[in-house]
Every structure is written in structure tokens, then in C-alpha cells.
Amino acid sequence: MQAVEALIPMVYGELRQMAERSLGSERYETTSATSLVHDLFLQLMKGKRIQWEDRSHFFGIAARIMRQLLVMRARRRNTLKRGGGNPAPLPPVENAVFDAADLLALDMALEKLELLDPEKARLVELRFFGGLTMEETAEATGVSLATAKRHWDFSRRWLFREMSAGAPLP
Amino acid sequence: MTRQDFEQLEAIVYAALEVPAIDRADALMRLCSGHEHLLQEAQALVSLECKEGFLELPGAAAQTVFRAAAESGQILGAWHLERLIGRGGMGSVYLASRADGRFEGQAAVKVLDVGVPGAAFEERFRREGDILARLIHPNIARLLDAGTTPEGLSYIVMEYVEGHACNDWCQKRSTSIAETVRLFLRICETVQFAHGHLIVHRDLKPSNIIVDVAGEPHLVDFGIARLLDGAVDDNTRTGFRAFSLNYASPEQLLGKPATTADDVYALGVLLYELLTGQPPYRLATMELPEILRFAESPTFAVPSTVEASLSADVDAVVLKAMAPERASRYETAENLAADLRRYLNGFPVRARRQGQWYAARKFVARNRAGVAAAGLATVLALGAAGAITWEAREARRFAAEAVRQRNTAETHRAMAERRGAEAIASAAAETAAKERALRNEATASEEKASALARFHQVRSLARFLVFDLEPAARSVPGATPLRKKMADEAVRYLDTLSGSMQGITTDAELWQDIADAYAVLGSVQGDPSNAFNLGDTQGALRSYQNAVGAAEAVLKLRPNDPEAKRRVAEGLLTLAGQFGAMRDSEGAGAATGNAIRLLAQLSEAAPNDERVLRTRARLAFFQKQFSVYTELSERLLRMHPRDGSLQRYAALGHKYLAAEEIPLAERLRHAERALELDRANLQTKPGDPAARLDLTFDMSMMANIVSHTGDRQGAAKQYREVVAVRRELHDADPANARFTERLAAGLEFLGLELAATGELDKARDAFEEARRIGEALAGKLGAGLDQEIVAGALGGLSETAYAGGDQVTSCRLAGEALRIADAIKLTNGKTFSAPLNDLYIKMQERMSHCAAARR
């Protein structure tokens, strides 16, 4: 655990660099955030045997960093858009599942979920930003697969409602 | 919402999901008993069922797309990029020309997305490039150049071919089967040529096969996948795939080394798609484990079941090319071509003769819904029209299923009749009984079939549009026109449906469905209490009218059903509300009149029927007859003395009555009853924040009455309690804007009493805090409520300053308060809430005093 802890500043630096290289360059239109996380993890851990605790700990941190980077960038894009100087229209992109606005909405909804149920928020972060599979997520959060699935399902419903309804007054 | 609420909500939602869909609404009401404040949210969460896809695509964030401008005009190596012409799995493709003029004509430059280490790439290019450069064939786009920029961008330059992807080309020209097969033969020959040079394409797919104006196919990206092999450090295994999932052979999916057999498989998929107009399966939306399972045993529909004009021979050829085992596939592209030529010339195909079938189980895609809903954004991008087409197709599918079931029913009926004849002949009672049973079965089967079709026609379209797509579209900026379109489409569909039913159907339940759908639609279009309504009040009115019409059709079919009558009355009340919101008092009056008439009949027949009482209470509330409403609520409460929501409803009535301009003693009586009811409600759920907040309204009302008796100090004491409770609620749930807003209101009431008793410093503190809260709430409340708080606080501060003899400050603050009040009036275009109105008048008074003083 401590070894991984010590890696965090480096992880952050590396990841940031990698992400900036791909995300930051206006030349590129898409990037695979998850593969960045996995790449980095494998690069750092190459040749070492890693305990599960370390792994889940790492992915937890990486998912958080990835979320921060993506949100930061989405904010910048949004500001850019509002600032007028919009780049030329683009061809439609396949699989454009989330755009910057969605991402910001998700981030906000996740912040709310964190207040209400931090465990579920963590699960969503791991799965969505960390790209973990359901099984990995269950293991990383220390719950059974069935419970993880149930939590995931409920979180999705709740987030979807939160994001689509704006912020309804209670 | 608190953590406890959230936990409770989850429990409720899951308990409700265990219940069959049809009983869910009732189950929710039951489950939320004691947690009424969660009901709305629980309903919404339960009904979100078909949200497959949301956050669900494999590594959804991985697909997060950041759009950026194509950097046209940039120079890459010796190439001048002119414009972006396409995007693929590997990167962006630009139209380019040679910057130094050494190459006439245009080229396609592919800039790679993946992190390709420059040195490794160049190494690989040196090794493979020569081979590829020698691959000269009129139907293969030549590799011209490749390189890495100083910034680390890798790119590949190819001959540019103008034309259309082969699938588009076939579709646009609606090519016949023979024409399509002939084009495909040219493709096979080209692939065979490359295979002869020991080069495997590895990524054959429609977008890599461009057909030019002369109808000649050109294969692009030949060998590129191989070129990229060394691109990624094997140790890191990034999962980068230089092939497209849908065209990859099972062994490619499983990560085995590439051979010519992969290209043969891809050709099979391509042939399938060109002949049927759709790919045999879509893997892109599956999770990795599913893809791997698929690779172990691929299943899909045989071509002739998709496109009926295809023969069994074509099925056989496609299936042999797509055989999961390499050994069962055509050995070469040439052999595939040869068998197709046999087919074209009318000879039996080898694939069939050899009986090389593999069991092609019907491909059960995860389900079409999953694909269509994969990422609502995608659906939305398709536009409402696309979604509707899909739904319509689905409805047709179910209609077809219904016809099939009906045919079964007819067969049963025929059998029944035959047996009936036998029964007469033998006069055997036993056979007659059997006949009856069969007849019943036939009818039941037919009924089931039409019920199925009905269910899907009404529900799937209207519900999909209104419940799923429309709410989803709310969060998408600028989607209002789209939402409008969806609502319009739903109307169109419902109109068609109810039109075709006119005078034909005697199916009361169908009419009930239509009524429900119109009611929901109306709410989306323009229900003033629905914060996300589209502002289409006319459309809402029409929908509500249609809802009443459909409910009346139910009543016509079931004239003696009091519930049918009650539903008409409910619909009329909703309609009247809409008329009211549109300031059409005549329409509102007529609808209300009809509702009253029906309700009178109903209460005469069943004076104590609970549902009728509830509707009557709703009517009274709507008509602002609060004493009638309160009386009815109390009656209902006597039927269920422990029902928390009824306690709340009754308390609400008493609250309204306590605020009316009636003698103080009566007001006090109502306030005390409200207090009593709200206390009882709170006792059933101790600590419930909503119930506690309810109670503070009653306390506040009591304080207000005390203040009116002249006991300002007593009032201040009670308001202090109100503030204390609300502050607790706020501290426990700071994100809850409603608690915050109410705390501010309490502070303002308290401040007014303090100012009146001369405690000016404390009054100022209270107003200042309210003002800070109001400013912090900016934009978080609807209808300018935060501004109302600020204006109220400023007004209070002005009053306090005046009481302290500081006229200058008082006038300045009154001016500020009035400015804000005017702005609220302007933006909301509405009349003020009562407290603000009082303040407004007071501040205007104050300003005229100030003006007089200045003179």
C-alpha cells in the first residue's frame, strides 16, 4: 500500500502529461481515458506482482484524477464555446456518447451523490471514469457482485434523473 | 434529501421493482406511506427502467469525445492538409496535397490517434513500407508516404480515391443481387492479388472499400494494420485494436495472429451486409466479456431471413465464408469468388453441395432496445424522427406477432368447429365441452394478440417519447425544438391511433390508455405546475381535451361504472386548471361545471365513496373553497385517522383558513388544528424533516396571529422558535434550498417583530442574515424567490433604519428594495406573493415620505 501511496505524485504527473498530450492537443478529437489509466497502471507496475488492495487503491486514485482532468477540460471547452470563438463545424463523431456539457452535469450530480451516499459515488467513479468491469468494481469496493450491480443500477437511475431533471427542489 | 431519505428511497425503489409493472403505482403509494415526500422521486426512478446505455457503454468515459477543430492548413511532413474528410477508428483522415509540388494530385493523409512511439513506427515502416509500396494494383490505393512529426504525431499518406463507401454505393443505386455480387467479385479478386503478395488487409469493411464514378472498387488501408503492429509496446497491451469489431473474425477477436482467413471472414461479413443492407451483428455496444463469448460461438440471423429475396445458395456461401472455424471457411478469397460465380451462372454452389453448414442459430441480439438506447445522446443525435422510425418498426413487429397469434387463434377456431360437428354427430357431451374449451382458448389467444399490439402501439410510442426521450432531452442544451417535435410526434401518433379506433373499438381499456397518454402529454406541453413544460399551452389544452374525450369514450362503453365517471371528472378538473392558467374563465367554468355535475351524481349514488370524496376535495381546492376542502379532508381523515398524507392534506386546508381574513379567534382555531395534525403526522415519523418543516408553518401562523393581537414580544418569541427549528433543518441538510429559503423567511418575520419592539440591533442582524442567504441562493430557486428574499431583507433593514431615526439609510434601502421588486415583476411578469406585496406597498409609502422630506 505504501509503495502505491508513494507513487501518487508520480501517477498524477504522468497521467496529467499523458492526458494533456492526448486531450490537450486540439488536433485530436477523441481519446480513450480508460486506456490511459490502464496503460499507466501497467507501465508503473510492469514486472511487479501487485496485491489487489494496491490495485483497487490505484484505480480509485486514477479514476478520481481522470474525473478531475476530464471535468477541467470540459469546463475549459465550455468557456471557449461561450467565449464565441467557436471552431469550424465538425463532422459528426461516432459514439459521441457524452459531450462536455453532459460531463459537467454528471460531475455535479456525482458531487450530490457523494453527500448522500459516498460508497455509491465511488462505485460510479471507478466504473465510469476508471473503466473497471462490474467484477473489478465489486472487488475494489469490497461488496458482492450482486450488491455492486444493484448499487450501480440504482446510482444510474438516480444520476440519470438528477441530470435530466436539472436540480428539482425537494 | 438526507442520507436516511436516500437509503429509504433505494429500499422503496427496489421493493417496487419486485412488483409486476402493472401494480407498481399502487405499490409505490403503499411503500411511500409515511414517506410521502419521497413518492415523486421514487416514481420517477422506478419508471426509468429502459435507460440501458446510460453510463453503460464499455468504459463510457473512454468514449468521451472532445470535439476540436480540424487543423486544416497545417503542414505535416511534406504534406499540406486541406480539409478533414473522415474519421475512423485509428484517426482522422485529411485531404492533402504535396507541399513541395513533387506529387501531382491529391492524397489522403491519415493522422493516427493512438500513441505510436515514433521510433518504433519508423522502424516498422522501413521494414514493411517497401513491400506495401510494391503492391501496385488498379484497385488498391497506393501507400505513398508515412512519418512522424517532431511533436510525435504519426501519419500515413495514401492515394486519394474519390467515391462512396461500397455499402452506400449499393444502397444509393439500389443495385440488384447480381450487380452487387459482381462488384463483390472485383473486391475478392483484389484481395486475392494482395494475398498472393503475402499481404493481409486485416481490416476489410465498407468504409475501406471506395467505389469510384466508374463503378470500380478501390481498397484503401491495405496492410496498414500490419504496419501498426509495432506501434504499441506489447508489454503495456493497451488494448488498441487495428481492426473493426464487426468485421473481425472470431480468432481475431480472441487475439490470434492474423492470416488470410481473417480477410475471408471479413469478406463474408461484407457480402452479408451488401446483400441484406445491414451487418449481421453489432459488437461495438457490447461489453468485452460478451464480445469474447460471442467470439467463442458466433450467432446471427441467416441472410434470407433478413432479406427474403435471397436464396438458400446465397445463405450457404455467406455462412461458409463466415464459418467460425478457419478450416470450414473458403480456403481463399478466390475460392469464395469462384463459388459466387457458380451461383451467378446457375450452378449449384460448392458450399451447399458439401453441406458445409454450421448451425446458424437465430441471432438474438442483446435486444434491439439495448442497441437503440445505447447512449441516449446517440438516439437524440439521430433526431426524434429516427427514434420514431425505430419505435414504429418495433410496433410493426409486434403487430406482426399479433397477426401470427391471431392466425393461431383461427386455426384453433377451425379445429373447434370441426370438433363441434363431430360432437353433434356423436352427441357426446364430452366433445362439446372440449369444443367450448378450444373456443375459449381461441378467443383468449386472439385477445392476447390484440392486447399485445395495442400495448405496444400506445405505450411504446407515446410513453417512449413522453417519459423517456423528452425528459432525457431536457438536460441537452438547445433541445427545445427537438422536445417540441417529440411531443408533436406523440400527438400525431395518438391521433392516428384514436382516429382509427373511432367507432370501431369497444375496448374500454384502450381508451383508458389513450386518456392517460394524452394527460401526460398535456402536462409536458404546458402544465403550469410542471417546471419543464414546453410552454405550448394551446397544445396542452388540446391534449387535455382529448384526454377527456377518451375518458368519455370509456364512460360510454361502461355507463354504469362509477370509476369511469370519476375519471372523466378528474380529466375535466385538469382541463379546467389549464383553462384557468390561460385566463379563459369561460372554458374553466364550463369544464368545472361539467365536473361538478358528474361529481354530484357520483356523491348522490355513493356519498361515502372514498375516491369520490378525494376528487371532490380536489375540486374544492381548485375552486379555492378552502372550507369545503378542509371539511372533505377531515372526513377522509376520519376514515383513515392514521394516514399521514391525509393528516397533511387536512392540515393544509386549515393553514389556508388560518390565513384568511376572518375573526382572529377562528384563525387561531384553524392554526391550532393544523398544528395538532402536523404534530400527529410528525409523531408517526419522528424527526422527518418535511414534517418538521410543516410544523414550523403552523408555528409561524400562530406567531402571526399573536402579533395581530398586539403582543409583538410574544410573537417574537414564537418566531424565534420557528427560526431555531428551520436552522436545525438547514444545518442538517445545507444543500436543501427549500429549508434555506424558509429559514430566511423566518428570519425576516422575526426581524419585523424585533424592530417593532425596539430591539433594533437584533432586528438588523436577522435581516442581514436573511439578505446573505438570499444572495447565496441566487439562481437556485425558481420564480425569483431568492430575489424576493433579498428584497424582503432590504425592506426590513430600511424599516429598522427608519425606526432608529436614520432616514437617509432607510430611504436608500427602500429604493434598493423597490428596484429588486420591480425587476422581479418585470422578469416574472406576475403578481407578487402576498408578503412581498405588503412590503412593496410599504416601501412605496416610505419612498414618497422620503421624497416629501427632501422637498
Interface residues (C-beta under 8 A of the other chain):
Chain A: M18 R21 S22 L23 S25 E26 R27 Y28 E29 T30 T31 S32 A33 T34 S35 H38 D39 L42 Q43 K46 M66 L70 R73 A74 R77 P87 A88 L90 P91 P92 V93 E94 N95 A96 V97 F98 D99 A100 A101 D102 L103 A105 L106 K112 L115 L116 D117 V124 R127 F128 F129 G131 T133 R150 F154 R156 R157 W158 L159 F160 R161 M163 S164 A165 G166 A167 P168 L169 P170
Chain B: M1 T2 R3 F6 E7 E10 V13 Y14 H37 E41 A44 L45 L48 K51 F54 L55 E56 L57 P58 G59 A60 A61 A62 Q63 T64 V65 F66 R67 A68 A69 A70 E71 S72 L84 G86 R87 S92 V111 D113 G115 E151 G152 L153 N235 T236 R237 T238 G239 F240 A284 E287 L288 P289 G375 A377 T378 A381 P471 A472 R474 S475 V476 P477 A531 F532 A690 A735 N736 A737 R738 K780 L781 G782
